[in-house]
Amino acid sequence: MKLNQADKEQLILKLQSYCSRELDMELGQFDAEFLLDFIGENFGAHFYNQGLYDAQAALNVRIDSVSEAIAELEKPISN
């Protein structure tokens, strides 16, 4: 997982805040960065792929809608 430094720092702060609030555990900068890297390497592809599947499903709904709209515009052909 490759993040820009600003995004990585923001996610590290969120991990630290979560651990403090929910687990009553202080997580240092190094440990939070290590945990973030672990999560990205081990779970990132799953979230990424699910995002692709969700985008594809949303696009299919739109394509179906356009196909229906085009079918409604179709003129009958008389023999």
N, C-alpha and C positions, 0 to 999 in steps of 0.2 A: 504494500500500500504506500503510495507516494502522495503526501500532502504538502501544501506549502506551509511554511513555518508559522504563519499567523493562524491558520486553521488548526494546525497541530497543537499549538499553545492553547487555543480555545477549548479543544477537546480534552486536553490534559487537565485544564481547570475544571471542566465539567465532571471528569472522573474523580478528581480530588474532592469536589463538592459532594458528589453522590456518595462516595465512600464515607465521608465525614457525617453527612446527614442520615443516611440509611443504615450504615454499618457501624457507626460510631468508631471509625478507624481513620487515623491520619495517614494519608498516602503522600509520600515525598515526590518531588519532581522526577527523579530517576525512576522510581517504582511506577509512577503513573505513566511515564513515557514507555517503559517496558511493557506494561499492561496494554496500553493502546496499540503498540506494535503487535503484540500477541493477538489481540482481538482482530486487528486488521488482517493479519496473515492467515488466521484460522477461520474467521467468520466473514470477512469482507466479500469473498467471491459469492457466497450464498446470498448476501443482501444485494449485491450488484446484479446477480442473475435474476433474483426476484423482481428487482426494479425493471429489468428488461422485459420479463414476462408481463408485468403490470402495464408497461408502456405499449407492448404489442396488443394486449387485450383492449386497451383504450383506443388504440388506432383501429383495431378491427371493428369496434362499435361505430366509429366515425365512418369507416369505409362502407359498412353496411347501410348506414344512414344515407350516404351519398348515392349508393347503388339504388336504394329505394326511391330517392328523389329523382334520379335519372329515369327509372322505370315508370314513374308517374308522368313524366314528360313525353314518353313514347307515344307516337301517333299510330292509330290502327292502320293497317294496310288492307285496302279493299282489292278484291280479285276482279 
